[in-house]
Amino acid sequence: MKTKDYNRGLRHGVAVGLGYFAVSFAFGMEAVTKGLSILQAVLISLTNVTSAGQFSGLGIIAAGGTYIEIALTQLVINLRYCLMSFSLAQKLDRSTPSWHRYLMAYSVTDEIFALDASLGGSLKPAYHYGITSVAVPGWVLGTLAGAISGNILPAFVISALGIAIYGMFLAIIIPPARQNRAILTVVLTAMGVSFLFSVLPVLSKVSSGFVIIITTVAVAGIAAWLKPIPDEETKGDD
């Protein structure tokens, strides 16, 4: 593990960890209000690390849903992480051991994927682990703090915490989008496609998980075809 890459990941992961703390704080509070124990809420965050998946799963648990319902819901919502993992696997050096790939897959989230994907050159496992070392503790500790707090904070504060994740994601995608017109086009196109899914009668019935998958495959695929990354930009660095 290269210390330089790991430390770089730590620095870049601070914003992710802070944003995760805020969002998981709201999850922890909601979990205990729906009957889960503090330990159960923390274990869910430690083993899942997915905001949309955890919140949806929490609703099913509170409603007394079945394991099949939870499994299918998580599959639909989190299937996009498979696509992200495929993408990152291509960015890793071919000599990277398989156990690194399996371990990195645990913490592939939207924000961590955005940082990994925007990194110049090949992706070093140490960089990913640096981000994870801040992001995952932020997610778990936020859940713990929220679960302990219970219903102390007013509802409007909880709602405000839920917006933090969007501000954090904007902070990640705006800098590269300003520097690269192709990235800006992809971002704007993805926003437009997502908007169509939310307003058109037929498309609005598609679940949010499939919307993300369809948008990602369509927009990224067309962008890769029309504007492929030159070979010199994908080569590994020493």
N, C-alpha and C positions, 0 to 999 in steps of 0.2 A: 504494500500500500504506500503510495507516494504521499508524503506529508504535505507537500505543496498543494496537490490537488484536493486533498482532504480539507485543508484549512480554507481553500477557496470555496469549497462546497459549504463549509460552516458559515462563512460570511454571507453567501448568497441565500442560505437557508433561514437566516434570522427573520426576514420578512414573512416567510412562509410559516415558520413556527409561531410567530405572534398572531398572524391571521388565523391559524388553526386553533390557537388557544381561545380566541374570541368566539369562533363558531362552535367548537366543541363544548365551550362553557354553556351555551344555550342547549346543546344536546344533553349534557349532564343534568341540567335543571329539569328538562322535559322528561327525561328517563325516570327520575325519582318521583315525579308527579304522576306518572303512569303506573307506578307500583314496583318498579325495579329497585334493587338494592344498589348501594354505592359501588360495591364490588362488581356486580353484574354490569353496570354502566361502564365501568373502567375496562373490564375484560372485553366488552363489545368494541370499544374504541381501539384497544390494543391489538385485537385480532382482525379488525376490518379496515380501519383508516379510510373511510369513505363517508362523506357527509350525507349525500343523497341516499345511499344505500342504508345507512344507519337510521336516518329519520324515517324512511319508508318502512323499514323493518320494525322500528319501534311502534309505528301505527298498527301494523299487523299483529304484533304481540299484544298490544293493549286491547285490540278487538277480539282476541282469542283465536287468531287465525291458525292454520295448520303449517307444518313444516314445509309441505309442498308449495304453499302459497309464498312463504318466505324465500324458499330456494328459487322459484321462478322469478319472483320480483328482483332478487339480487342478481340473477343471471341477466335479466333485461337491462337493469340500470347500470351494472358494472361491466357489461360485455365490452364497453369501449376501452377498458384497460388492457384487454387482449391486443387490440389494435395498436395501442401505445407501446406495449411490450414488444410487439413485432418490429415497430419502427426503431425503438431503442436498441434492439438486438442487432439491427443492421448498422447502427452507429458505433457499436463496440468493436474493438479490434478482434480479428478472427482468432487470435491466440488466447483470448480471455477464457479461463476455465469455466466449465458449465456450472459449477457450484456458485460462481459469482452471479450468473444470470438468474438462477433460481432465487438467490438471496435478494437481489435487487428487485425482483418482481413483487416482493412483499410490499414495497413502499412506492410503487408506481401510481401516483395520483395525478390529477390534472395539472396542478401547480408544479410539482416536481418534474413531471414530464416536460412541461414548458421550459424549465430551466435546463434540463438535460438536452433537449432538442435544440435549444438556441446556442448551446456551447459550440464554439468553433473547433474544428478538427474532430478527432475521434473521442468517444466518451470513455473516460477512465472510471472504473468502479469506485475508486477512492473519492472522486468528486460526488458521486451519487450518495455514498455513505456519509459524506460530510453534511449534505443537505438533510438526509434522513436522521442524523444524530440530533438535529435541532427540531425538525418538523414533527416527527413522531412523538417525542416527549412533549412538545407543545400541544399536540392533539390529545394525548392521554392526560396530561396534567390539567388541561382545560376542562376535560370531562370530569375529573376528580373535583376540581374547584366548583364547578357548576352543580354537581350532585350534592356536595356538602352544603352549598348555599341554599339549595331547595327553592322555596318560594319567597326568599327575602327580598330580592330585587323586583321592582315593578315590571309589569308586562311590556311597557314601551321601551325599557332598557334592553330586554331580551330581544325584541324585534330589531332594535338598532344593531345589536351584536351580529345578527344574521346577515346584515349588509356588508360586514367587514370583508368577507371572503371575495365579494365581487370587486371591491376596491383593490384588494391585494392582487387579484388576477389581472386587472387592468394595468397595474404597476409593472407586471411581468411582460405583458405583450406589447405595450405602447412603445418602449424604447427600440426593440428590433423592428417594429412596424414603421417607425419614423426613419430608420436607416435603410430599409429595403422595401422598395415599391412592391415587389412580388408578395412579400409577407403581408403588407398592408392590404393588397387586393384580396388575398386569401381570407384575412380577418373580416373585411367588409362583406365579402361574398358569403362567408359562413353566417354572419349576422343576418344577412338578407334571407338566406334559406331558412334559418331558424324562425325568422319572423313570419315567413309564408306558412310554416307548419303551425304557427299559433293562431293564424287568422282565417285560413282557408277551411271551409266546412269539412271536407274529407280528411285533409292532412292534420287537422287539429285533433283528430281522434287517435292519432299515433302516439304511443307512450313516449315520455321524455327520453327514456333510455335509447329507444330506436331512433328517435330524432337525432340524437347526438351521433349515433353510429352511422346513419345514412348521410348526415351532413359531413362528417369526417371523411368517410370513404369517397363521396362524390367530389367534394371541394378539393381535398388533398390529392385525390387521384388525377383530377383534371389539371391542377396546378403542377403536379409532378410531370405530367405529359407535355404541357405547354411550356413550362419553365423549369426544366430539370436542373439540379445543382451540378455545376462543373466538377469534373473528377478531382481537380486540385483542391476543392473545398471539402471533399469527403475523405481525403487521405489522412492517416493518423499522424500525430506529431510526437516527437520524442520528449 
